[in-house]
Amino acid sequence: MTTPDPTTTLKSPTTLHQSGFGRGMIGEGRRLWASRFVVREFVVTTLRIQYQQSVLGFFWSLLNPLLMLLVLAVVFDQLINRAPPGESPPIPHYAVFLLCGVVPWQFFAAAVTNGSMSLITQQDLIRKIGIHLLSLPASAVGVALVNFVLALTAIFILMTFFGAQLTEHIVLVPLGILWLTIFTFGCTLIAMTLTTFFRDFEHIIGVVLQAGYFMTPIFYKPDMVPAIKPIIDVNPMTWMLAYFRHGLWENTWPDPITFWSAPAIALASLLIGYVVYKRNEAAFVFRL
């Protein structure tokens, strides 16, 4: 009888850990997919409550970015995009440039802000029924995503109004939505965990988002502020916005570094967010 070689029949602890981690992450994904109807109901109910007392209802998802753009374009076009008489402005089609930054940022900020409080605001529901916890931050991201997609329509309207053209590069926009959603969900898991354990993070997150708003090239191009360009270059949202800018404003294909940075950052965010969530999952109920 041949004795099996232990080195071939036994996996190392590292291999077991890695395979168990992978299976666990896939299992959580399957559980979240099984809870998709719960997520959908949360999203629909939240949107209905959000707009039920409004005369214009969902049209505010279109009007809000348009009205906000009117204010921002007037202010920042004069502060940042002024050119001497007879010369072209530094940023052509500034309104489109602006919306390509503002609308994705609004999605990110809304999802992280609301998602960070998702366990706390639904703590009574968590105690009463065995709801999958990941469905709550997923619902917060889902609500923000619906508003985001509707607001993108405002960009298309403005592009027509300002004479900007839609080209084949628009295929970058769905990719940008995908990577930004994955990145946002990972950040939401981290923010939710921190806020559930330390309630002060509810206010800290607001301050961090406000700082990030001005450290992200929303109103300006990175080369216009060389003093903080190193910070802008390591800002994950810079790479996320690049997909929307290339697809709707520049009408060019991004270079390989830009093209692959966004998915790499998005997947890293999801992985880190999952690890942070999973390591604290069992203790959530004791913090609510």
ABEGO torsion letter per residue (X at the ends): XBBBBAAAABBBAAAAAAAAAAAAAAAAAAAAAAAAAAAAAAAAAAAAAAAAABAAEAAAAAAAAAAAAAAAAAAAAAAAABBBBGBBBABBGAAAAAAAAAAAAAAAAAAAAAAAAAAAAAAAAAAABBBBAAAAAAAAAAAAAAAAAAAAAAAAAAAAAAGBBBBAAAAAAAAAAAAAAAAAAAAAAAAAAAAAABAAAAAAAAAAAAAAAAABBAABBAAABAAAAAAAAABAAAAAAAAAAAAAAAGBBBBAAAAAAAAAAAAAAAAAAAAAAAAAAAAAAAAX
